[in-house]
Amino acid sequence: MLNLDLSLFEITWYSVLDIVLVAFLIYQLYNLIRGTIAVNILIGMAVIYALYFVVKWSNMQLLTGILGYFKEVGIIIVVVVFQQEIRRFFLLVGKNASLQRNKAWWQYFFGRAQDEKNNYTRIKPIIDACKILKQTRTGALIVFAKYYDEQFYQNSCEVMDARISKRLLESIFQKTSPLHDGAVVIAENKIKSASCILPLTDKVDLPPQFGLRHRAGIGVTEANEATAIIVSEETGEISYAKQGKVKMNISFAELEKLLNKDF
């Protein structure tokens, strides 16, 4: 009979915690690459690795040597190919550990009603501007950045640093305005910049009616801790993007709730 070492199968709280943490990391990584082109790249790399072991077992020396080079530099290939996904992963980790999130809990228990009242005065001009943009079917992209990264935004933007107002947002997105083609970035309760060219999302499972404006709105929320309002030029439909996910055709009441929560 076989003598099994039962100590290998002992379950402790640390082993359970280990399994839970690994499962959580795998789940978060899955969420980061789900629906993106990174999935196909990952499958391609897995096929190459599997093929390497097959040719090695078959004693095909030439193919084994060629595929061996890919195997040896696998970590470098992963870092280069999945650069955006790794950036998003660390952003997610940093966001969950942020002191700003802990500060929000204190505001929830102490003075939440007063904060919501003050916040409504800040978001009302934005909602009023969205109503006009929807009515006139004027395309718009408004980004709310929690942290204004000057290097990221100002490289392709017109710096404004202006007070938020309904008329200013309307005039920026008018088709005759030289600033309408791009995004407006709002941070620190100011319109920091306009006409921003933003990175597009790599997702391939988006609705066919999504154009560059929607893809840019989703892309900026993937790469940065930001949210975005997208107004469709074709339909006037308002969408709301956050963490790479988008809510379509939202009402103004829902928009107010989302802004009151995130802005």
VOPA-204929 format. One record per residue: x, y, z of N, C-alpha, C, O, CB in turn; residue number from 1. Coordinates in steps of 0.2 Angstrom, whole numbers, plus 5000, padded with zeros to 4 digits. Glycine has a CB too. Example, Ala and Ser with C-alpha at 12.3 -4.5 7.8 and 13.67 -1.06 7.14 Angstrom:
// VOPA-204929
n_u,n_v,n_w,ca_u,ca_v,ca_w,c_u,c_v,c_w,o_u,o_v,o_w,cb_u,cb_v,cb_w,num
5066,4972,5039,5062,4978,5039,5066,4984,5039,5071,4983,5042,5057,4978,5045,1
5064,4989,5035,5068,4995,5036,5064,5000,5039,5067,5006,5040,5070,4997,5029,2
***
This chain:
// VOPA-204929
n_u,n_v,n_w,ca_u,ca_v,ca_w,c_u,c_v,c_w,o_u,o_v,o_w,cb_u,cb_v,cb_w,num
5004,4994,5000,5000,5000,5000,5004,5006,5000,5010,5006,5002,4995,5000,5006,1
5001,5012,4997,5005,5018,4997,5004,5022,5004,4999,5022,5006,5003,5022,4991,2
5010,5024,5006,5009,5028,5012,5009,5036,5010,5014,5038,5008,5016,5027,5017,3
5003,5038,5011,5002,5046,5010,5004,5050,5016,5002,5048,5021,4995,5047,5007,4
5007,5055,5014,5009,5060,5019,5003,5065,5020,5002,5069,5016,5016,5064,5018,5
4999,5063,5026,4993,5067,5026,4994,5074,5028,4990,5079,5028,4988,5064,5032,6
5000,5076,5031,5002,5083,5033,5002,5088,5027,5001,5094,5027,5009,5083,5036,7
5002,5085,5020,5002,5089,5014,4995,5091,5013,4994,5096,5010,5004,5085,5008,8
4990,5088,5016,4983,5090,5015,4980,5093,5021,4974,5094,5021,4979,5083,5013,9
4984,5095,5026,4981,5099,5031,4979,5106,5029,4982,5109,5026,4986,5099,5037,10
4973,5108,5031,4970,5114,5029,4970,5119,5035,4967,5117,5040,4962,5113,5026,11
4973,5124,5034,4973,5129,5039,4970,5136,5037,4968,5137,5031,4981,5131,5042,12
4969,5141,5042,4966,5147,5040,4971,5151,5035,4968,5154,5030,4965,5151,5046,13
4977,5150,5035,4982,5153,5031,4981,5150,5024,4982,5154,5019,4989,5152,5033,14
4980,5144,5023,4980,5141,5017,4973,5143,5013,4973,5144,5007,4980,5133,5017,15
4968,5143,5017,4961,5146,5015,4962,5153,5012,4960,5155,5007,4956,5145,5020,16
4965,5157,5016,4966,5164,5014,4971,5164,5008,4970,5169,5004,4970,5168,5020,17
4976,5160,5007,4980,5160,5002,4976,5158,4995,4977,5162,4990,4986,5154,5002,18
4972,5153,4996,4967,5151,4990,4963,5157,4988,4962,5159,4982,4963,5145,4992,19
4960,5160,4993,4955,5166,4992,4959,5172,4988,4956,5175,4984,4952,5168,4998,20
4965,5173,4991,4968,5179,4988,4970,5178,4981,4970,5182,4976,4974,5181,4992,21
4973,5171,4979,4975,5170,4973,4968,5170,4968,4969,5172,4962,4978,5163,4972,22
4963,5167,4970,4957,5167,4966,4954,5175,4965,4952,5176,4960,4951,5164,4970,23
4955,5179,4970,4953,5186,4969,4958,5189,4964,4955,5193,4960,4954,5190,4976,24
4964,5188,4964,4969,5191,4959,4967,5188,4952,4968,5192,4947,4976,5189,4961,25
4966,5182,4952,4964,5179,4945,4958,5182,4942,4957,5184,4936,4964,5171,4945,26
4953,5183,4947,4947,5186,4945,4948,5194,4942,4945,5196,4937,4942,5186,4951,27
4952,5197,4946,4953,5204,4944,4957,5205,4937,4956,5209,4933,4957,5208,4950,28
4962,5200,4936,4965,5200,4930,4961,5198,4924,4961,5201,4919,4971,5195,4930,29
4956,5193,4926,4951,5192,4921,4947,5198,4919,4945,5199,4913,4947,5186,4923,30
4945,5202,4924,4941,5207,4922,4944,5213,4918,4941,5216,4914,4938,5211,4929,31
4951,5213,4919,4955,5218,4916,4956,5216,4908,4956,5221,4904,4962,5219,4919,32
4956,5210,4907,4957,5208,4900,4951,5206,4896,4951,5204,4890,4963,5203,4899,33
4946,5205,4900,4939,5202,4897,4937,5207,4892,4936,5213,4893,4934,5201,4902,34
4935,5204,4886,4933,5208,4880,4938,5213,4877,4936,5217,4872,4927,5213,4883,35
4944,5212,4878,4950,5216,4875,4954,5211,4870,4953,5205,4870,4954,5219,4880,36
4958,5214,4866,4962,5210,4862,4967,5206,4865,4971,5202,4863,4965,5215,4857,37
4968,5208,4872,4973,5204,4876,4972,5197,4877,4976,5193,4878,4974,5208,4883,38
4965,5195,4877,4963,5188,4877,4966,5184,4871,4969,5179,4873,4956,5188,4877,39
4966,5187,4865,4968,5183,4859,4976,5183,4860,4979,5178,4858,4966,5187,4853,40
4979,5188,4862,4986,5188,4863,4988,5182,4868,4993,5179,4867,4989,5194,4865,41
4985,5182,4874,4986,5177,4879,4985,5170,4876,4989,5166,4878,4981,5178,4885,42
4980,5169,4872,4979,5162,4869,4984,5161,4865,4987,5155,4865,4972,5162,4866,43
4987,5165,4861,4992,5164,4856,4999,5162,4860,5002,5158,4858,4993,5170,4852,44
5000,5166,4865,5006,5164,4869,5005,5157,4872,5010,5153,4873,5007,5169,4875,45
4999,5155,4875,4998,5148,4878,4999,5143,4872,5002,5138,4874,4991,5148,4881,46
4997,5144,4866,4998,5140,4861,5005,5139,4859,5008,5133,4858,4994,5142,4854,47
5009,5144,4859,5017,5144,4858,5020,5139,4863,5024,5135,4862,5020,5151,4858,48
5018,5141,4870,5021,5137,4875,5019,5129,4875,5023,5125,4876,5019,5140,4882,49
5013,5128,4873,5011,5121,4872,5015,5118,4867,5017,5112,4867,5003,5120,4871,50
5015,5121,4861,5019,5119,4855,5026,5117,4857,5029,5113,4854,5018,5124,4849,51
5029,5122,4861,5036,5121,4863,5037,5114,4867,5042,5110,4865,5038,5126,4868,52
5033,5112,4871,5033,5106,4875,5032,5100,4870,5035,5094,4871,5028,5105,4881,53
5027,5101,4865,5026,5095,4860,5032,5094,4856,5034,5088,4855,5020,5097,4856,54
5035,5099,4853,5041,5098,4849,5047,5096,4853,5051,5092,4850,5043,5105,4845,55
5047,5098,4859,5053,5095,4863,5052,5088,4865,5057,5084,4864,5053,5099,4870,56
5046,5086,4866,5045,5079,4867,5046,5075,4861,5048,5069,4861,5037,5078,4870,57
5044,5078,4855,5045,5074,4849,5053,5074,4846,5054,5072,4841,5041,5077,4843,58
5057,5078,4850,5064,5078,4849,5065,5082,4842,5070,5080,4838,5067,5071,4848,59
5061,5087,4841,5063,5092,4835,5067,5097,4837,5065,5102,4840,5056,5094,4832,60
5074,5096,4836,5079,5101,4839,5078,5108,4837,5079,5113,4840,5085,5098,4838,61
5077,5109,4830,5077,5115,4827,5071,5119,4830,5072,5125,4832,5076,5115,4819,62
5065,5116,4830,5059,5120,4832,5060,5121,4840,5058,5126,4842,5053,5116,4831,63
5063,5116,4843,5064,5117,4850,5068,5123,4852,5067,5127,4857,5066,5111,4854,64
5073,5124,4848,5078,5129,4849,5075,5136,4848,5076,5141,4851,5084,5129,4845,65
5071,5136,4842,5067,5143,4840,5062,5145,4846,5062,5150,4848,5064,5142,4834,66
5058,5140,4848,5053,5141,4852,5056,5142,4859,5052,5146,4864,5047,5136,4853,67
5061,5139,4861,5065,5140,4867,5067,5148,4868,5066,5150,4874,5071,5136,4867,68
5068,5151,4863,5070,5158,4864,5064,5162,4866,5064,5167,4871,5072,5161,4857,69
5058,5161,4864,5052,5164,4866,5050,5162,4873,5048,5166,4877,5046,5162,4862,70
5052,5156,4875,5050,5154,4882,5055,5157,4887,5053,5159,4892,5051,5146,4883,71
5061,5158,4885,5066,5162,4889,5065,5169,4891,5066,5171,4896,5073,5161,4887,72
5062,5172,4886,5060,5179,4886,5053,5180,4887,5050,5186,4886,5063,5183,4880,73
5050,5175,4890,5042,5176,4891,5040,5182,4896,5035,5185,4894,5040,5169,4894,74
5044,5183,4901,5042,5188,4906,5043,5195,4902,5038,5199,4903,5047,5188,4912,75
5048,5196,4898,5049,5202,4895,5043,5203,4890,5040,5209,4889,5055,5203,4891,76
5041,5198,4886,5036,5198,4881,5029,5200,4885,5025,5204,4882,5035,5192,4878,77
5028,5197,4891,5022,5199,4894,5022,5206,4896,5016,5209,4896,5021,5194,4901,78
5027,5209,4899,5027,5216,4901,5026,5220,4895,5023,5225,4896,5034,5217,4904,79
5029,5219,4889,5028,5223,4884,5021,5223,4881,5018,5228,4879,5034,5222,4878,80
5019,5217,4880,5013,5216,4876,5007,5218,4881,5002,5221,4879,5012,5209,4875,81
5007,5217,4887,5002,5218,4892,5003,5225,4896,5001,5225,4902,5000,5213,4897,82
5007,5229,4893,5008,5236,4897,5002,5239,4899,5002,5241,4905,5012,5240,4892,83
4997,5240,4895,4991,5244,4897,4987,5240,4903,4985,5243,4907,4987,5245,4891,84
4987,5233,4902,4983,5229,4907,4987,5230,4914,4984,5230,4919,4983,5222,4904,85
4994,5229,4914,4997,5230,4920,4996,5236,4923,4996,5237,4929,5005,5228,4919,86
4996,5242,4919,4995,5248,4922,4988,5249,4925,4988,5252,4930,4996,5254,4916,87
4983,5246,4922,4977,5246,4925,4976,5242,4931,4973,5244,4936,4972,5243,4919,88
4980,5236,4931,4980,5232,4937,4983,5236,4943,4980,5236,4949,4984,5226,4936,89
4988,5239,4942,4991,5243,4948,4987,5249,4950,4987,5251,4956,4998,5245,4946,90
4984,5252,4945,4979,5257,4946,4973,5255,4950,4971,5259,4955,4977,5261,4940,91
4971,5249,4949,4965,5246,4953,4967,5245,4960,4964,5246,4965,4963,5240,4950,92
4974,5242,4961,4976,5241,4968,4977,5247,4971,4975,5248,4977,4983,5237,4967,93
4980,5252,4968,4981,5259,4972,4975,5262,4973,4974,5265,4978,4985,5263,4967,94
4970,5261,4969,4963,5265,4970,4960,5262,4976,4957,5265,4980,4959,5264,4964,95
4960,5255,4977,4957,5252,4983,4960,5253,4989,4957,5253,4994,4956,5244,4981,96
4967,5255,4989,4971,5256,4995,4971,5264,4996,4975,5266,5001,4977,5253,4994,97
4968,5268,4992,4969,5275,4993,4966,5278,4999,4960,5275,5001,4965,5278,4987,98
4969,5283,5002,4966,5286,5008,4960,5290,5006,4956,5291,5010,4972,5290,5011,99
4960,5292,5000,4954,5296,4998,4947,5291,4999,4942,5294,5001,4954,5298,4991,100
4948,5285,4998,4942,5280,4998,4940,5280,5006,4934,5280,5008,4944,5273,4996,101
4945,5280,5010,4944,5279,5017,4941,5286,5020,4937,5286,5024,4951,5278,5021,102
4943,5291,5017,4941,5298,5018,4933,5298,5017,4929,5302,5020,4944,5304,5015,103
4931,5295,5011,4924,5295,5009,4920,5292,5015,4914,5294,5015,4923,5291,5003,104
4922,5287,5018,4918,5283,5023,4917,5288,5029,4912,5288,5032,4922,5277,5026,105
4922,5292,5031,4921,5297,5036,4916,5302,5034,4911,5305,5038,4927,5301,5038,106
4916,5304,5027,4911,5309,5025,4904,5306,5025,4899,5309,5025,4913,5311,5018,107
4904,5299,5024,4897,5296,5024,4894,5296,5031,4888,5297,5031,4898,5288,5022,108
4897,5296,5036,4894,5296,5043,4894,5303,5046,4890,5304,5050,4898,5291,5047,109
4898,5307,5043,4898,5314,5046,4898,5319,5041,4902,5321,5037,4905,5315,5050,110
4892,5322,5040,4891,5327,5035,4889,5325,5028,4891,5329,5024,4896,5332,5035,111
4886,5319,5027,4885,5317,5021,4879,5322,5017,4880,5323,5011,4882,5310,5021,112
4874,5323,5021,4869,5327,5018,4871,5334,5016,4869,5337,5011,4863,5328,5024,113
4876,5337,5020,4879,5344,5018,4883,5343,5012,4883,5348,5008,4883,5347,5024,114
4887,5338,5011,4891,5337,5005,4887,5336,4999,4889,5339,4994,4896,5331,5006,115
4881,5332,5000,4877,5331,4994,4874,5338,4992,4873,5339,4986,4872,5326,4995,116
4872,5342,4996,4869,5348,4995,4874,5353,4991,4872,5356,4986,4866,5352,5001,117
4880,5353,4994,4885,5357,4990,4887,5354,4984,4889,5358,4979,4891,5358,4995,118
4887,5348,4983,4889,5344,4977,4884,5346,4971,4886,5346,4966,4890,5337,4978,119
4878,5346,4973,4872,5348,4968,4874,5354,4965,4872,5355,4959,4865,5347,4971,120
4876,5359,4968,4877,5366,4965,4883,5365,4960,4883,5369,4956,4879,5371,4971,121
4887,5360,4961,4893,5359,4957,4891,5356,4950,4893,5357,4945,4899,5356,4960,122
4886,5351,4951,4885,5346,4945,4879,5349,4942,4878,5347,4936,4883,5339,4948,123
4875,5354,4944,4869,5357,4941,4871,5360,4934,4867,5358,4929,4866,5362,4945,124
4876,5364,4934,4878,5366,4927,4880,5361,4922,4878,5362,4916,4884,5371,4927,125
4883,5356,4924,4884,5350,4920,4878,5347,4917,4878,5345,4911,4889,5345,4923,126
4873,5345,4922,4867,5342,4920,4863,5346,4915,4860,5344,4910,4863,5340,4926,127
4863,5353,4916,4859,5358,4912,4862,5358,4905,4859,5358,4900,4859,5365,4915,128
4869,5358,4905,4872,5358,4898,4871,5351,4895,4870,5352,4888,4880,5359,4899,129
4871,5346,4898,4869,5339,4895,4862,5339,4892,4861,5336,4887,4870,5333,4900,130
4858,5342,4895,4851,5343,4893,4851,5346,4886,4847,5344,4881,4846,5346,4898,131
4854,5352,4886,4854,5356,4879,4858,5352,4874,4856,5352,4868,4858,5363,4880,132
4863,5349,4876,4867,5345,4871,4863,5339,4868,4863,5337,4862,4874,5342,4874,133
4859,5336,4873,4855,5330,4871,4849,5333,4866,4848,5329,4861,4852,5327,4877,134
4847,5338,4868,4841,5341,4864,4843,5343,4857,4840,5342,4852,4838,5347,4867,135
4849,5346,4856,4852,5348,4850,4856,5343,4846,4859,5344,4841,4856,5354,4851,136
4857,5337,4849,4861,5331,4847,4868,5334,4845,4870,5333,4839,4857,5328,4841,137
4871,5337,4850,4878,5339,4849,4882,5334,4853,4882,5333,4859,4879,5346,4852,138
4887,5331,4849,4892,5327,4852,4896,5330,4857,4898,5335,4856,4896,5323,4847,139
4897,5326,4863,4901,5329,4868,4904,5323,4872,4902,5318,4872,4897,5333,4873,140
4910,5325,4875,4914,5320,4879,4917,5324,4885,4921,5328,4884,4919,5316,4875,141
4914,5323,4891,4916,5326,4897,4919,5321,4902,4916,5316,4904,4910,5330,4901,142
4925,5322,4904,4929,5318,4908,4930,5321,4915,4932,5327,4915,4936,5316,4905,143
4929,5317,4920,4929,5319,4927,4935,5315,4930,4935,5309,4931,4923,5318,4931,144
4941,5319,4931,4947,5316,4933,4948,5317,4940,4948,5322,4943,4953,5318,4929,145
4949,5311,4944,4950,5312,4951,4957,5315,4953,4957,5319,4957,4949,5305,4955,146
4962,5313,4949,4968,5316,4949,4970,5319,4943,4971,5315,4938,4974,5311,4952,147
4972,5325,4942,4973,5328,4936,4981,5327,4934,4985,5330,4937,4971,5336,4936,148
4982,5322,4930,4989,5321,4927,4990,5325,4922,4988,5324,4916,4989,5313,4925,149
4994,5331,4923,4996,5336,4918,5000,5333,4912,4999,5334,4906,5000,5341,4921,150
5004,5328,4913,5008,5325,4908,5003,5321,4903,5005,5321,4897,5013,5320,4911,151
4998,5318,4906,4994,5314,4902,4989,5318,4898,4988,5316,4892,4990,5309,4907,152
4986,5323,4901,4981,5327,4898,4983,5333,4894,4981,5334,4888,4976,5329,4903,153
4988,5336,4896,4990,5343,4893,4994,5342,4887,4995,5347,4883,4994,5347,4898,154
4997,5336,4885,5000,5335,4879,4996,5336,4873,4999,5338,4868,5003,5328,4879,155
4990,5335,4873,4985,5336,4867,4979,5340,4869,4974,5339,4866,4983,5329,4865,156
4980,5344,4874,4974,5348,4876,4976,5356,4876,4981,5358,4875,4972,5346,4883,157
4970,5360,4876,4970,5367,4877,4969,5368,4884,4963,5367,4886,4966,5371,4872,158
4974,5371,4888,4973,5372,4895,4968,5378,4896,4969,5383,4893,4980,5374,4898,159
4963,5377,4901,4958,5382,4902,4959,5385,4909,4959,5390,4911,4952,5380,4900,160
4958,5380,4914,4957,5381,4921,4952,5386,4922,4953,5392,4925,4964,5384,4923,161
4946,5385,4920,4940,5389,4920,4935,5387,4925,4934,5381,4926,4937,5391,4913,162
4931,5391,4927,4925,5389,4932,4920,5385,4928,4919,5387,4922,4922,5395,4935,163
4917,5380,4931,4912,5376,4927,4905,5380,4926,4903,5383,4931,4910,5370,4931,164
4903,5381,4920,4897,5384,4919,4893,5381,4913,4896,5378,4908,4898,5392,4917,165
4887,5381,4913,4883,5378,4908,4884,5381,4901,4885,5378,4896,4875,5379,4909,166
4885,5388,4900,4886,5391,4894,4893,5390,4891,4894,5389,4885,4885,5399,4895,167
4898,5389,4896,4905,5388,4893,4905,5381,4890,4908,5380,4885,4910,5388,4899,168
4902,5376,4893,4902,5369,4891,4898,5369,4884,4900,5365,4880,4898,5364,4896,169
4892,5372,4884,4888,5372,4877,4893,5375,4872,4893,5373,4866,4882,5377,4878,170
4896,5381,4873,4900,5384,4868,4906,5380,4866,4908,5380,4860,4902,5391,4870,171
4909,5376,4870,4915,5372,4869,4913,5367,4863,4916,5365,4859,4918,5369,4875,172
4907,5364,4865,4905,5358,4860,4901,5360,4854,4899,5356,4850,4901,5353,4865,173
4900,5366,4853,4896,5368,4847,4901,5366,4841,4907,5367,4841,4895,5376,4847,174
4897,5364,4836,4901,5362,4830,4906,5367,4827,4910,5365,4823,4896,5359,4825,175
4904,5373,4828,4908,5378,4825,4914,5381,4829,4918,5385,4827,4904,5385,4823,176
4914,5378,4835,4919,5379,4840,4926,5376,4838,4926,5370,4836,4917,5378,4847,177
4932,5379,4838,4938,5376,4837,4940,5370,4842,4945,5367,4841,4944,5381,4836,178
4936,5370,4848,4938,5366,4853,4933,5360,4854,4934,5356,4858,4938,5370,4860,179
4928,5359,4849,4923,5354,4850,4926,5347,4849,4923,5343,4851,4917,5356,4845,180
4931,5347,4845,4933,5340,4843,4938,5337,4848,4944,5338,4847,4936,5340,4836,181
4935,5334,4853,4939,5332,4858,4936,5332,4865,4930,5333,4865,4946,5336,4859,182
4939,5330,4870,4936,5330,4877,4937,5336,4881,4942,5339,4881,4938,5323,4880,183
4932,5337,4886,4933,5342,4891,4935,5338,4897,4932,5333,4899,4927,5347,4892,184
4940,5340,4901,4943,5337,4907,4941,5342,4913,4943,5347,4913,4950,5335,4907,185
4937,5339,4918,4935,5343,4924,4939,5339,4930,4938,5333,4931,4928,5343,4925,186
4942,5344,4933,4946,5341,4940,4946,5347,4944,4947,5353,4942,4953,5338,4938,187
4946,5345,4951,4947,5351,4956,4941,5356,4955,4943,5362,4956,4954,5354,4956,188
4935,5354,4953,4930,5358,4952,4931,5364,4947,4928,5369,4948,4928,5362,4959,189
4935,5362,4942,4936,5367,4937,4937,5363,4930,4938,5357,4930,4943,5371,4938,190
4935,5367,4925,4937,5364,4918,4944,5366,4917,4946,5371,4915,4932,5368,4912,191
4948,5360,4917,4955,5361,4917,4958,5362,4910,4962,5365,4908,4959,5355,4920,192
4954,5358,4905,4957,5358,4898,4951,5356,4894,4946,5353,4896,4963,5354,4897,193
4952,5357,4887,4947,5356,4882,4951,5353,4876,4957,5354,4875,4943,5362,4880,194
4947,5350,4871,4950,5348,4865,4955,5343,4866,4960,5343,4863,4952,5353,4861,195
4954,5338,4871,4959,5333,4873,4958,5327,4868,4953,5324,4867,4958,5331,4880,196
4964,5324,4866,4964,5318,4862,4966,5313,4867,4971,5313,4870,4969,5319,4856,197
4961,5308,4868,4962,5303,4873,4963,5296,4870,4962,5295,4864,4956,5302,4877,198
4966,5291,4874,4968,5285,4871,4961,5281,4870,4956,5281,4874,4972,5281,4876,199
4961,5277,4865,4955,5273,4863,4955,5266,4867,4961,5263,4868,4954,5272,4856,200
4949,5263,4869,4949,5257,4872,4951,5251,4867,4950,5252,4861,4942,5255,4875,201
4954,5246,4869,4955,5240,4865,4950,5235,4865,4951,5230,4862,4962,5237,4868,202
4944,5236,4868,4939,5231,4868,4936,5230,4861,4935,5235,4857,4933,5233,4873,203
4934,5224,4860,4932,5222,4854,4924,5220,4854,4921,5219,4849,4936,5216,4851,204
4921,5220,4860,4914,5218,4861,4910,5224,4862,4904,5223,4865,4914,5213,4866,205
4911,5229,4859,4907,5235,4860,4901,5235,4855,4902,5233,4850,4911,5242,4860,206
4896,5239,4857,4890,5239,4852,4893,5243,4845,4897,5247,4846,4885,5243,4855,207
4890,5241,4840,4893,5243,4833,4892,5251,4832,4895,5254,4829,4889,5240,4828,208
4887,5254,4836,4885,5261,4835,4890,5265,4839,4890,5271,4839,4878,5263,4838,209
4895,5262,4843,4900,5266,4847,4905,5268,4842,4908,5264,4838,4903,5262,4853,210
4906,5275,4842,4912,5278,4838,4918,5280,4842,4919,5277,4847,4909,5284,4834,211
4922,5284,4839,4928,5286,4842,4927,5290,4849,4931,5289,4854,4932,5290,4838,212
4921,5293,4849,4920,5297,4855,4918,5292,4861,4921,5293,4867,4914,5302,4854,213
4914,5287,4860,4913,5282,4865,4919,5278,4867,4920,5277,4873,4907,5277,4863,214
4923,5276,4862,4929,5272,4863,4934,5276,4867,4938,5274,4871,4932,5270,4857,215
4934,5283,4866,4939,5287,4870,4937,5288,4877,4941,5288,4882,4940,5294,4866,216
4930,5288,4878,4927,5289,4885,4928,5283,4889,4930,5283,4895,4920,5290,4884,217
4928,5277,4886,4929,5271,4889,4936,5270,4890,4939,5268,4896,4926,5265,4885,218
4941,5272,4885,4948,5271,4886,4951,5275,4891,4955,5273,4895,4951,5273,4879,219
4949,5281,4892,4952,5285,4898,4950,5283,4905,4954,5284,4909,4949,5293,4897,220
4944,5280,4905,4942,5277,4912,4946,5270,4913,4946,5268,4919,4935,5276,4912,221
4948,5267,4908,4953,5261,4909,4960,5263,4911,4963,5260,4916,4953,5257,4903,222
4962,5268,4908,4969,5270,4910,4970,5275,4916,4976,5276,4918,4972,5274,4904,223
4965,5278,4918,4965,5283,4923,4959,5282,4928,4954,5279,4926,4966,5290,4921,224
4960,5285,4934,4954,5285,4939,4950,5291,4937,4951,5296,4940,4957,5285,4946,225
4945,5289,4932,4941,5295,4930,4934,5292,4928,4934,5286,4927,4944,5298,4924,226
4929,5296,4927,4923,5294,4924,4922,5299,4918,4925,5304,4917,4917,5295,4929,227
4917,5297,4914,4916,5301,4908,4908,5301,4906,4905,5296,4906,4920,5298,4902,228
4906,5306,4903,4899,5307,4900,4900,5308,4893,4904,5312,4891,4895,5313,4903,229
4897,5304,4889,4897,5304,4882,4890,5305,4879,4885,5302,4881,4900,5297,4879,230
4890,5310,4875,4883,5312,4872,4884,5311,4864,4889,5313,4861,4882,5320,4873,231
4880,5306,4862,4880,5304,4855,4878,5309,4850,4873,5313,4851,4876,5298,4854,232
4882,5311,4845,4880,5316,4840,4874,5313,4836,4870,5317,4833,4886,5317,4836,233
4874,5307,4835,4868,5304,4830,4862,5304,4834,4857,5305,4830,4870,5297,4828,234
4861,5301,4840,4855,5300,4843,4854,5305,4849,4848,5305,4851,4855,5293,4846,235
4859,5308,4852,4858,5312,4858,4858,5308,4864,4857,5311,4869,4852,5316,4857,236
4859,5302,4863,4859,5297,4869,4865,5299,4874,4870,5300,4871,4859,5290,4867,237
4864,5298,4880,4869,5300,4885,4871,5293,4888,4867,5289,4890,4866,5305,4891,238
4878,5292,4888,4881,5286,4891,4886,5289,4897,4888,5294,4897,4885,5282,4886,239
4887,5284,4901,4891,5285,4907,4896,5280,4908,4895,5274,4909,4887,5286,4914,240
4903,5282,4907,4908,5277,4907,4912,5277,4914,4913,5283,4917,4913,5278,4902,241
4914,5271,4917,4917,5271,4923,4921,5264,4923,4918,5259,4922,4913,5272,4929,242
4927,5264,4925,4932,5258,4925,4931,5254,4919,4931,5248,4920,4929,5254,4932,243
4931,5257,4913,4930,5253,4907,4924,5250,4906,4923,5247,4900,4935,5248,4908,244
4919,5252,4910,4912,5249,4908,4907,5255,4907,4909,5261,4909,4909,5245,4914,245
4902,5254,4903,4898,5260,4901,4891,5258,4902,4888,5253,4900,4899,5262,4893,246
4887,5263,4904,4880,5263,4905,4877,5267,4899,4879,5273,4898,4877,5265,4912,247
4872,5264,4895,4870,5267,4889,4863,5270,4891,4859,5267,4895,4869,5263,4884,248
4861,5276,4887,4854,5279,4887,4852,5280,4894,4846,5278,4896,4850,5274,4883,249
4856,5283,4898,4854,5285,4905,4849,5291,4905,4850,5295,4901,4860,5285,4910,250
4845,5291,4910,4841,5297,4911,4844,5303,4915,4850,5301,4918,4834,5295,4915,251
4842,5308,4915,4845,5314,4919,4845,5313,4927,4849,5315,4930,4842,5321,4917,252
4840,5309,4929,4839,5308,4936,4845,5303,4938,4848,5304,4943,4832,5305,4938,253
4846,5298,4934,4851,5293,4935,4858,5297,4934,4863,5295,4938,4851,5287,4930,254
4859,5301,4929,4865,5305,4928,4867,5309,4935,4872,5309,4937,4865,5309,4922,255
4861,5312,4938,4863,5316,4944,4865,5311,4949,4869,5313,4953,4856,5320,4946,256
4862,5306,4950,4864,5301,4955,4872,5299,4954,4875,5298,4959,4860,5295,4955,257
4873,5297,4948,4880,5295,4947,4885,5300,4948,4891,5299,4951,4881,5293,4939,258
4884,5307,4946,4888,5312,4947,4889,5314,4954,4894,5315,4957,4886,5318,4943,259
4883,5313,4958,4883,5315,4965,4887,5310,4969,4890,5312,4974,4876,5315,4968,260
4888,5304,4966,4892,5299,4969,4899,5299,4967,4903,5298,4972,4889,5292,4967,261
4901,5300,4961,4907,5300,4959,4911,5307,4958,4917,5307,4959,4907,5297,4952,262
4908,5312,4957,4911,5319,4956,4912,5322,4963,4915,5327,4963,4906,5323,4952,263
***
